[in-house]
Each structure stands twice: as C-alpha cells, then as structure tokens.
C-alpha cells in the first residue's frame, strides 16, 4: 500500500489495524453489550403475541395504545345467506353497512371457504374472521369497481383501492385467526400498469378525480393493495394471516392511530409483495407480527415526488417492536417514497432471520423529503445482504441521469435528506457487507451514530460515499475483507472499535476533495506495535 500525502492537506488518523481472524481471537474479543439479552426468533412474531398491549416507550412522545371496543351487535355472514364458494360481496358489504348504521358491532366470517370482491369497512365495525375462515378475493375487475380514491406508490389516483378498503372511517378493525387470500388469476392481475414508473404514467397536473383507472376496454389499472384503510382514525388489525397478495399487503394511508399486531403475511415470490407499508400515517404501533415477503418487510413511506410534496403528509411517530422478518428485500426499510418525510421511527427488539438487507434506506433525487429522528435498537439480524444500507441515488432505469452521482444538482424541494439516525445494541450474525452508504453529493447522509454493534461474519467491509458526521462507537466486526472506502465523506469517528480482518491490517481507499477527518480513537489492536498514524490516499 503506497503512502501519499494529500497536497490539499488534511490529516487523516488511520490505524493499520489488527486482530486475528481466528476463532480463538473472536472468542477472546470484547462484547460491548450482553448478546444473550437480545430476542431470538422463537420469542418474537405472531406466535408470541400477548393478549394485552404493553405501554409504549420511545425516544419521542407517543399516545397510549388500547384495543378498540365495539358494541355487542353481531352479524354472521352465513346466517345472512352467504354460501361457501359463491361470490358473497353484497352480503358481506350489506352486513358491514348495517352494523355501522346500528352504531357498530362485529361482522363474523365463520369457518369455511368464502369468496368476495372488494369490501369497504365502515365506522365502529370489527370485521372478524373466525378460526378456520378462509376468505378468497375475486380476480375480476367488475368486483373492484367503481374506482375509489387511493394512493399507488406514493401518487394519488382513482383505481381499485384494496381488497379490504376504508375511506374516512373511524374505529375500524380486522381481527381473528382466519386467512385472507388475495385476488385469484384474472384481469385484476393481467391488466396491471407496466408501461412506466407511476409518476411518469399518471398525469399529476390533472386533478386526482380525473386520474381514473378502472380497466375498461383493456386499459391499465393499478393493482389493489390487500388491506388499506385510507384517511381513517383508530385502525386496529390483529391476528389474521394474509396470503397471495397482488401488491403491497397492509397499507394504512393518511391514517391517525393505527395498531397492527399478531399478523402473519406471506408473499414470497410476489415481486412487489411488501409486508406492512406505513404511508403518510402517524401514531402507529406494529408488534408481534411475522412477515415473509417478496419485497420489503416493514416499510415507511410518505409519497413520491411532486405529488407527494403537494400532499405533504409525513409518516411520523411509529414504533415497531417484537416482530419477526423471515424473508424479504429489507427487514426495516425507509422509502423509496419519502416526499412528506419520515420522522420519529423507533424499531426495537425484533429479529430479521434470512432477510436480504437488514436496516435499509432508499430514496431518489426526484422523490423529495427524506427522514430524521430514526432509532434502531436491540435487533438480531441474520442476513443475505448488507447489514446497514443507504441507497439514495437509485437506478437509471427508474430515474434516468439523476441516478448518476455527478454532476451535482441544485438543492430544491425534490432533494431528499436523511439525517439524525441512531443505531445501537445490534447483533449481525452474518451479512454480505457491514456498511454501504451511497449518499447524494449535494445532500449527504448526515449525523449517523452507531454504538454497540457486533458483526460476526461479513464478506465485505465498509463503503461510505457522500456522508458526514458519522460515529461508530464500541463496534466489533469480523470481515472476510479488509478494505474501507471513503468518497467525499468527512468527520468520521471510529472509537473503541475492533476489526477482525485478513492479515490483521486495514486498507483504505480515500477519494474526493471533501474527504476529511477520518479518525480512529482508542482502538484496541491485539498487536499495538503493528499500527501507525498515517494518511493513505488512493486518488
């Protein structure tokens, strides 16, 4: 490794670091927090949901969460004429409407196999699926018409909405131990929009009521979500299992006061089968849920681009706890739709077992918004891909030249920003990469604090492009790679860090005129005489 002093002059304090990769060295190295205090996959998820909702403690103010109360009035759909295997939309909807008109109550789907089109929840109604109940949704467009107001991938449209839909209702619930099955094969899936990305396909200069997609004469439609209450208050979803979705699974949009607990979502093999997406909603608790998905698992979204900025509704005050992610692109993801911003997220005591990325941040230059005040604590992760991933530029396929890092663009309302992120008490059993940051040059990732993190096995090591004010304190990483990359990244501190890498030596690749102040303080190499203070620059 060639030593070059950078002529523009900054002083980088860098250790040629240390520590054996042997099993003996790993066993002897320090643990910064009790690893056995973390939840295991057998302690979290839907199978472990308690009856009561425990008080919520978070780094920001949260409301008290309680189970909703409904009147005793009950309607059983079979007693109203529903027959197994026959389309029962009108009977189910009639029961919901009646219960709401009576002041509220419970609509019961008993054990058996039932079929329906889109249904709309109404205020003060608990839609309850008993043990053994299976509710199958139609794949025919006529069973989802007329179009309803919805938001598709962060853009407001009039389209199919959701299999279980609600609009401007209060005190609504979907509960029970039954199973919901998404749309069967048919026009609903066959006519989904594939022409372009949503914001380019929808004429966002038109009023929303004119953005109508109902599928007549073969026209494209937007796939229905599975359960999506929209602009509702006090939403409760508990216990149900979701299978075979056409699109995202559980998606509160513009809601205030949401509790999702004890649900199981299976959508592996479905390309856009997100598990739970919180969309521009606030005061949300997600707990004891098990997700097994074809896309991201727990996801925070807030609108896309200019349409999302017009709406300007954040996702905020969200707690995710005691959950299990078994499969998916990301265990906990923010974005990529971030226009209204994601503020005040706290995820703790969860397990990601065999997911792709662990903690994932996505946005794009034309998406706007971003996120701040984001907290991740006491997580156990067994991953196929990167442990901590910031993907802020995206791909040219979706955003064209804006995916190219240079040239810098003028900062405007479409420039997203991620900042003020705290990650602590994390165990990564295995991952492909420890940290990979691809920020936006004109809007770098800012103020990341990572503390008490143990990575037992990582194939690749560390990359940070376009970031500033990063702190890694009490971090122990075992990596099959020894290369750390920095590109226009500044004010980085590694304090009390232990790295087990091949050859007991860290190599650095330093690029960019802005890269400055990369410091290693109180690190503990096993061979103190082997490290030196030097500046390594590979232009």
C-alpha positions in Angstrom: 0.0 0.0 0.0 1.6 3.2 -1.1 1.8 6.2 1.2 0.8 9.5 -0.4 0.4 12.8 1.4 -2.5 14.7 0.0 -1.3 18.1 -1.2 -4.5 19.9 -0.4 -3.7 19.0 3.1 -5.8 17.3 5.7 -4.7 15.0 8.4 -6.2 11.6 8.5 -5.6 9.5 11.5 -5.7 5.9 10.4 -4.7 2.8 12.1 -3.2 -0.2 10.3 -5.4 -2.4 12.3 -5.3 -5.6 13.8 -6.8 -8.6 15.4 -6.7 -12.2 14.3 -9.5 -13.8 12.4 -9.0 -17.0 14.3 -11.9 -18.4 16.3 -9.8 -18.0 19.4 -9.4 -14.3 18.8 -13.1 -13.9 18.2 -14.0 -15.6 21.4 -11.5 -13.5 23.4 -12.6 -10.2 21.9 -14.8 -7.8 23.9 -18.6 -7.8 23.8 -20.0 -4.3 24.2 -23.4 -5.4 25.4 -24.9 -8.8 26.6 -25.7 -10.6 23.3 -27.9 -13.1 25.1 -30.2 -10.2 26.1 -31.4 -9.9 22.5 -34.6 -11.5 21.5 -34.4 -14.7 19.5 -36.7 -15.7 16.6 -38.6 -18.0 19.0 -39.5 -15.1 21.2 -41.0 -12.7 18.7 -43.5 -12.7 15.9 -47.2 -13.6 15.7 -46.9 -16.8 17.7 -45.9 -14.9 20.8 -48.5 -12.1 20.8 -49.8 -11.5 24.3 -53.4 -10.5 24.9 -52.6 -7.1 26.3 -50.9 -4.2 24.7 -48.0 -3.2 26.9 -47.2 0.5 27.3 -45.0 2.0 24.6 -41.7 3.6 25.5 -40.0 5.6 22.7 -37.4 8.4 22.3 -40.3 10.7 21.3 -43.8 11.3 22.6 -46.3 8.6 21.7 -50.0 8.2 22.6 -51.4 5.4 24.7 -52.5 2.4 22.6 -55.6 0.5 23.6 -57.7 -2.2 22.0 -60.9 -0.8 20.4 -64.3 -1.5 21.9 -67.2 -2.4 19.7 -70.9 -2.8 20.5 -72.2 -6.4 21.1 -74.3 -6.3 17.9 -73.1 -9.2 15.7 -73.9 -10.4 12.1 -72.8 -13.8 10.8 -72.5 -13.7 7.0 -73.5 -17.3 6.7 -76.7 -16.6 8.6 -77.4 -13.8 6.1 -77.2 -16.1 3.2 -73.5 -16.3 2.2 -72.7 -19.7 0.8 -69.2 -21.3 0.5 -67.6 -20.9 -2.9 -70.1 -18.4 -4.1 -69.5 -14.7 -4.5 -70.8 -13.0 -1.4 -69.7 -9.4 -1.8 -73.2 -7.9 -1.5 -74.0 -9.9 1.6 -70.7 -9.1 3.3 -70.9 -5.4 2.4 -74.5 -5.3 3.5 -73.7 -6.7 6.9 -70.9 -4.1 7.3 -73.2 -1.3 6.3 -75.9 -2.5 8.6 -73.7 -2.9 11.6 -72.3 0.6 11.2 -75.8 2.1 10.8 -76.8 0.3 14.0 -74.0 2.1 15.9 -71.4 -0.5 15.3 -70.7 -4.2 16.0 -69.0 -7.3 14.7 -69.4 -8.9 11.3 -68.3 -12.5 11.5 -66.9 -14.7 8.7 -67.2 -18.2 10.1 -65.1 -21.3 9.4 -65.3 -22.2 5.7 -64.2 -21.1 2.3 -65.9 -17.8 1.2 -65.5 -15.6 -1.9 -65.8 -11.9 -2.3 -64.9 -8.8 -4.2 -63.7 -5.6 -2.7 -65.3 -4.8 0.7 -65.3 -1.4 2.4 -65.1 -1.2 6.2 -67.3 1.3 8.0 -67.0 3.2 11.3 -67.3 1.2 14.5 -67.2 -2.2 12.8 -65.0 -5.1 13.6 -64.6 -7.4 10.6 -63.8 -10.7 12.3 -62.6 -14.0 10.7 -63.0 -17.0 13.0 -60.6 -19.8 13.2 -60.8 -21.9 10.0 -62.3 -19.0 8.0 -60.8 -18.6 4.5 -61.8 -15.5 2.5 -60.8 -15.5 -1.2 -60.9 -12.4 -3.3 -62.0 -12.3 -6.9 -59.7 -11.6 -9.7 -62.4 -9.9 -11.9 -62.3 -6.2 -12.4 -66.1 -5.8 -12.0 -65.7 -7.0 -8.4 -63.5 -4.0 -7.6 -65.4 -1.2 -9.4 -66.2 1.6 -9.2 -62.8 3.2 -8.8 -62.1 4.6 -5.3 -59.6 7.2 -4.1 -56.3 5.6 -3.3 -52.5 6.2 -3.4 -50.4 3.9 -5.6 -46.6 4.0 -4.9 -46.9 7.5 -3.4 -49.1 9.0 -6.2 -52.9 9.7 -5.7 -55.2 8.0 -8.2 -58.7 6.7 -8.6 -58.4 2.9 -9.1 -59.1 -0.4 -7.5 -58.0 0.6 -4.0 -57.7 -2.5 -1.8 -59.3 -5.9 -1.2 -60.3 -4.6 2.2 -60.7 -0.8 1.9 -62.0 2.0 4.1 -62.2 5.8 3.5 -62.6 8.4 6.1 -63.9 6.0 8.7 -63.2 5.7 12.5 -62.8 2.9 14.9 -62.5 0.0 12.4 -60.9 -3.4 12.8 -59.9 -6.6 11.0 -59.4 -9.3 13.6 -59.4 -13.1 14.1 -57.4 -16.2 13.3 -58.7 -16.7 9.8 -56.8 -16.4 6.5 -57.3 -13.9 3.6 -56.3 -14.8 0.1 -55.6 -12.1 -2.5 -57.1 -11.8 -6.0 -57.2 -15.0 -8.0 -55.8 -15.1 -11.5 -57.7 -12.9 -13.9 -57.9 -9.3 -15.3 -57.1 -7.7 -11.9 -53.5 -9.0 -12.3 -53.4 -9.2 -16.1 -54.1 -5.5 -16.6 -51.7 -4.1 -14.1 -49.9 -1.0 -15.3 -46.4 -1.9 -16.7 -45.9 1.0 -19.1 -43.7 3.2 -17.0 -43.0 4.3 -13.4 -46.0 5.6 -11.7 -45.2 9.3 -11.6 -44.5 9.3 -15.3 -47.6 7.3 -16.2 -50.1 9.3 -14.1 -50.6 12.9 -15.3 -50.0 14.6 -12.0 -51.0 18.0 -13.4 -54.6 16.7 -13.6 -56.9 16.8 -10.6 -57.0 13.5 -8.7 -60.6 12.9 -9.6 -59.6 12.8 -13.3 -56.8 10.2 -12.8 -59.2 7.3 -13.2 -58.0 3.7 -13.9 -60.8 1.1 -13.9 -59.7 -1.3 -16.5 -62.4 -0.7 -19.1 -61.6 -1.7 -22.7 -58.3 -3.3 -21.6 -56.8 -0.2 -20.1 -54.2 -0.5 -17.4 -55.1 -0.5 -13.7 -53.2 -0.1 -10.5 -53.1 -3.3 -8.5 -55.2 -3.4 -5.4 -53.4 -3.5 -2.0 -54.6 -6.1 0.4 -55.8 -4.1 3.4 -55.6 -0.3 3.1 -57.6 2.0 5.3 -57.3 5.5 3.9 -57.7 8.8 5.8 -59.1 6.9 8.8 -58.7 7.2 12.5 -58.2 4.5 15.1 -57.5 1.4 12.9 -56.9 -2.0 14.5 -55.6 -5.1 12.7 -54.9 -8.2 14.7 -54.3 -11.9 14.2 -55.1 -12.5 10.6 -53.0 -14.3 8.0 -52.6 -12.8 4.5 -51.7 -15.0 1.5 -51.3 -14.4 -2.2 -51.5 -10.6 -2.4 -51.4 -8.9 -5.7 -49.4 -6.0 -4.4 -48.5 -4.4 -1.0 -50.2 -6.2 1.9 -51.2 -3.9 4.9 -51.0 -0.3 4.0 -52.6 2.4 6.2 -52.7 5.7 4.1 -53.2 9.1 5.8 -54.3 7.4 9.0 -54.0 8.6 12.6 -53.9 6.0 15.3 -53.0 2.5 13.9 -52.4 -0.7 15.8 -51.1 -3.8 13.8 -50.4 -6.8 16.0 -50.1 -10.5 15.6 -50.5 -10.6 11.8 -48.8 -13.1 9.5 -48.0 -12.1 6.0 -46.8 -14.5 3.3 -45.9 -13.1 -0.2 -42.6 -14.8 -1.1 -42.4 -14.9 -4.9 -44.6 -11.9 -5.5 -42.3 -9.2 -6.9 -43.9 -6.2 -5.1 -45.3 -8.1 -2.2 -44.3 -5.7 0.6 -45.4 -6.8 4.1 -46.5 -3.7 6.1 -46.2 -0.3 4.5 -47.0 2.8 6.7 -47.9 5.5 4.2 -48.1 9.1 5.4 -49.7 8.0 8.7 -49.0 8.8 12.3 -49.2 7.4 15.8 -48.6 3.8 14.7 -47.8 0.7 16.7 -46.7 -2.6 15.0 -45.9 -5.5 17.3 -45.6 -9.3 17.4 -46.0 -9.7 13.6 -44.4 -12.2 11.3 -43.5 -11.2 7.7 -42.4 -13.5 4.9 -42.4 -11.3 1.8 -41.4 -11.0 -1.8 -40.2 -7.4 -1.3 -39.6 -5.2 1.7 -41.0 -6.3 5.1 -41.6 -3.3 7.4 -41.6 -0.2 5.3 -42.1 3.5 6.0 -43.3 5.7 3.0 -44.6 9.2 2.6 -45.4 10.0 -1.0 -43.5 10.2 -4.3 -42.0 13.3 -5.9 -44.1 16.3 -6.8 -47.4 14.7 -6.0 -46.1 13.6 -2.6 -44.8 17.1 -1.9 -48.2 18.6 -2.9 -49.9 16.3 -0.3 -47.1 16.9 2.2 -48.1 14.4 4.8 -45.3 12.7 6.8 -45.1 9.3 8.3 -44.3 10.0 12.0 -44.4 8.6 15.5 -44.1 4.9 14.6 -42.9 2.1 16.9 -42.2 -1.4 15.6 -41.4 -4.0 18.3 -41.2 -7.8 18.9 -41.6 -8.6 15.2 -40.0 -11.3 13.0 -39.0 -10.8 9.4 -38.3 -14.2 7.9 -37.8 -13.2 4.2 -37.8 -10.0 2.2 -35.6 -7.5 0.5 -35.2 -5.4 3.6 -36.1 -6.1 7.3 -36.9 -2.5 8.1 -36.9 0.0 5.1 -37.5 3.7 4.7 -38.5 4.7 1.2 -38.1 4.9 -1.6 -41.2 7.2 -1.5 -40.2 9.9 1.1 -41.7 13.2 -0.1 -43.6 14.0 3.1 -40.7 12.8 5.2 -40.4 10.0 7.7 -39.9 11.4 11.2 -39.8 9.7 14.6 -39.4 6.0 13.9 -38.3 3.6 16.7 -37.8 -0.1 16.0 -36.6 -2.3 18.8 -36.4 -5.9 20.0 -37.0 -7.5 16.6 -35.4 -10.4 14.7 -34.6 -10.4 11.0 -33.9 -14.0 10.0 -32.8 -14.7 6.4 -33.8 -11.3 5.1 -31.8 -9.5 2.4 -30.7 -6.1 3.8 -31.2 -5.5 7.5 -31.6 -1.8 8.0 -32.4 -0.2 4.6 -32.8 3.4 3.5 -34.0 4.2 0.0 -34.7 7.4 -1.8 -34.0 9.2 -5.1 -33.2 12.7 -6.2 -36.6 13.4 -7.6 -38.5 11.8 -4.7 -38.1 14.7 -2.2 -38.5 14.6 1.6 -36.2 12.1 3.4 -36.2 11.2 7.1 -34.9 12.1 10.5 -35.0 11.1 14.2 -34.8 7.4 13.3 -33.9 4.9 16.1 -32.9 1.2 15.8 -32.2 -0.7 19.0 -31.8 -4.3 20.2 -32.0 -6.1 16.9 -30.8 -9.6 15.9 -30.1 -10.0 12.2 -29.1 -12.9 10.1 -28.8 -11.5 6.6 -28.1 -12.5 3.0 -27.1 -9.0 2.0 -25.8 -5.7 3.6 -26.4 -5.1 7.3 -26.7 -1.2 7.0 -27.6 0.1 3.6 -28.2 3.7 2.3 -29.2 3.7 -1.4 -30.1 7.3 -2.2 -29.3 7.5 -5.9 -31.3 4.6 -7.4 -31.0 3.2 -10.9 -31.1 4.9 -14.3 -33.8 2.5 -15.3 -36.2 4.5 -13.0 -34.8 8.0 -12.6 -32.6 8.4 -15.6 -29.4 10.5 -15.3 -30.4 11.6 -11.8 -29.1 8.2 -10.7 -25.6 9.4 -11.7 -23.6 10.8 -8.8 -22.2 13.7 -10.8 -22.7 16.4 -11.7 -24.1 17.9 -8.5 -27.7 19.2 -8.8 -29.2 22.3 -7.3 -30.8 21.6 -4.0 -34.6 22.0 -4.3 -37.9 20.5 -3.0 -37.2 17.3 -4.8 -33.9 16.8 -3.0 -34.3 14.2 -0.2 -32.3 14.3 3.1 -31.5 11.6 5.6 -30.1 12.7 9.0 -30.1 12.1 12.7 -30.0 8.3 12.8 -29.2 6.2 15.9 -28.4 2.5 15.7 -27.3 0.7 18.9 -27.2 -2.8 20.5 -27.3 -4.7 17.3 -26.1 -8.3 16.6 -25.4 -9.2 13.0 -24.9 -13.0 12.8 -24.0 -12.8 9.1 -24.1 -10.3 6.2 -22.6 -9.7 2.8 -21.4 -6.2 3.8 -21.1 -4.4 7.1 -21.9 -0.8 5.9 -22.7 0.5 2.4 -23.6 4.2 2.0 -24.3 5.7 -1.4 -25.5 9.2 -0.5 -26.4 12.2 -2.7 -23.4 14.5 -3.2 -25.4 17.7 -2.7 -27.4 16.2 0.2 -25.1 13.8 2.0 -26.2 11.4 4.7 -25.7 13.3 8.0 -25.5 12.5 11.7 -25.3 8.8 12.0 -24.5 7.3 15.4 -23.8 3.6 15.6 -23.0 2.1 19.0 -22.6 -1.4 20.5 -22.7 -3.3 17.2 -21.3 -6.8 16.8 -21.0 -8.3 13.3 -19.9 -11.9 13.5 -19.4 -12.6 9.8 -19.3 -10.1 6.9 -17.9 -10.9 3.4 -17.2 -7.3 2.5 -16.3 -4.5 4.9 -17.1 -0.8 4.6 -18.1 1.8 2.0 -19.2 5.4 2.5 -19.9 7.8 -0.4 -21.2 11.3 0.3 -21.7 11.3 4.1 -20.7 13.4 7.1 -20.7 13.3 10.8 -20.6 9.5 11.3 -19.7 7.9 14.6 -19.0 4.2 15.2 -18.5 3.6 18.9 -18.0 0.2 20.5 -18.1 -1.7 17.2 -16.7 -5.2 16.6 -16.7 -6.5 13.1 -15.4 -9.8 11.7 -14.9 -9.4 7.9 -13.5 -11.5 5.1 -12.4 -8.3 3.5 -10.1 -5.6 4.9 -10.9 -2.6 2.6 -12.6 0.6 3.8 -13.7 3.0 1.1 -14.4 6.7 1.6 -15.6 9.1 -1.1 -16.3 12.7 -0.2 -17.0 11.5 3.3 -15.9 13.6 6.3 -16.0 13.8 10.0 -16.0 10.1 10.7 -15.0 8.7 14.1 -14.3 5.1 15.0 -14.0 4.8 18.8 -13.1 1.7 20.7 -13.6 -0.4 17.6 -12.3 -3.9 17.0 -11.9 -5.3 13.4 -11.0 -8.9 12.7 -9.8 -8.9 9.1 -7.4 -10.9 6.9 -3.8 -10.1 7.6 -4.5 -8.1 10.7 -4.4 -4.9 8.6 -7.0 -2.4 7.4 -6.6 -1.0 3.8 -8.3 2.3 2.8 -9.3 3.8 -0.4 -9.7 7.5 0.0 -11.2 9.6 -2.8 -12.8 13.0 -3.2 -11.7 16.5 -2.4 -14.2 16.7 0.5 -13.0 13.6 2.3 -11.5 14.8 5.6 -11.1 13.9 9.3 -11.3 10.1 9.4 -10.3 9.3 13.0 -9.7 6.1 14.9 -9.6 6.7 18.7 -8.9 4.2 21.5 -9.0 1.2 19.2 -7.6 -2.0 20.7 -5.4 -4.0 18.3 -4.0 -7.2 19.5 -0.6 -6.1 18.4 -0.3 -2.4 19.3 3.1 -2.1 17.7 1.7 -3.0 14.4 -0.4 0.1 13.9 0.8 3.6 12.9 -0.7 7.0 12.2 -0.6 7.7 8.5 -2.5 9.1 5.6 -3.3 6.7 2.8 -4.7 8.3 -0.3 -5.6 6.5 -3.5 -6.9 9.2 -5.8 
